[in-house]
Amino acid sequence: MPRSAFLFTSESVSEGHPDKVADQISDAIVDLFLSKDPEARIACETLTTTQLVVLAGEIRCKGVYENNEWAPGALAEIEATVRATVKRIGYAQSGFHWESFRFENNLHGQSDHIAQGVDSTGNKDEGAGDQGIMFGYATDETQGLMPATLYYSHKILERMAADRRAGVVSFLEPDAKSQVTLAYENEVPVRATALVVSTQHAPGYFWHNGEGDPAKYQQLRDYVMGVFHDVLPAGFITDETVIHVNPTGRFEIGGPDGDAGLTGRKIIVDTYGGASPHGGGAFSGKDPTKVDRSAAYITRYLAKNVVAAGLARRCTIQLSYAIGVAEPLSVYVDLHGTGTVDEAKLEAVLPQLVRLTPRGIRTHLGLNKPIYQRTAAYGHFGRTPDADGGFSWEKTDLVDALKAALA
């Protein structure tokens, strides 16, 4: 029996968080290769730390890396792409500067033993790039059918990043984290019980244990409070809401200079903020033949369409795969007691509406495009579909077909 009254918390991190810097670099490489070859294979991991970016992983890409050799100019283009990504994020600090950090490229060719299982040959369809389980989720608690705690955590940091870039405030630096705790009544979010923001700031904008500048800290706090009130629904912030703004005190050293960053360490931020299970696989740095990414996108697409069709208020979908095998091994649907249709019937119908093989998913969602760097900050889900095919998994164009199949 679902609980009707409870507290729930989700967090988000900004594009300047060291792990998110790594995610964005990895996905910038994915986009670069897919722009050259829509059938490229990429598994790119990134490490960031003080004045250093390291790439590692396996690749295959026509016109870039073939027969174990780099095409002329390819290495320089990769490095330029990495530096441009860090520049866009906003790092031009002594401890991490887009123009002067040391760069290592350790990408190498894809293993022939992986390729033989994944590639389509003769009568064999393209197989899954790895084994694993993937989950998709949707809930009607926000307009984008996302958990409210994560939705507002993302929106707080998106607003702060936009203000930083626009020069609305001068004291914000790229690294930041947010956390939102909401009280639910009858399974509906009704108020905020706790809000947290920790943001990297310009020198002096802190006050802690008698050190710093209390007036400057108050300016920063007032700004963050204004963002809270602008982002959260009217009435959500009350006199009882616990507010923490930079609770450690001073946060001048941030980003990769403050802590190392790695691709794939923020998978709960990337997905549903803890409101749904997670299969464990990260998304960034992987081309769409990797079911860690593409199957997570299709399960979100299917779950969102189930909720958008009014068949349930909450929906979780799981798929599982074996490496080199095209068809999923299982399809599981959970409507969390909120559905108007039998879950077993949905499990039978959904694979009839969308081919759930790696190639079927890529074709249905149009995934063989350079659309991934934009996903690597502020969540892969709950976003608005783009005209060029980005966030295609957020469309609700399956609603009519779903209703007809269940009629």
Helices and strands as residue ranges (DSSP letters): E 6-13, H 18-36, E 41-49, E 52-60, E 65-66, E 69-70, H 74-89, E 92-93, E 96-97, E 102-109, H 112-118, E 132-139, H 148-166, E 172-185, E 188-201, E 207-208, E 211-212, H 214-231, E 242-245, H 255-258, E 261-262, H 267-270, H 291-308, E 314-321, E 330-334, H 343-353, H 358-365, G 373-376, G 392-394, H 399-406
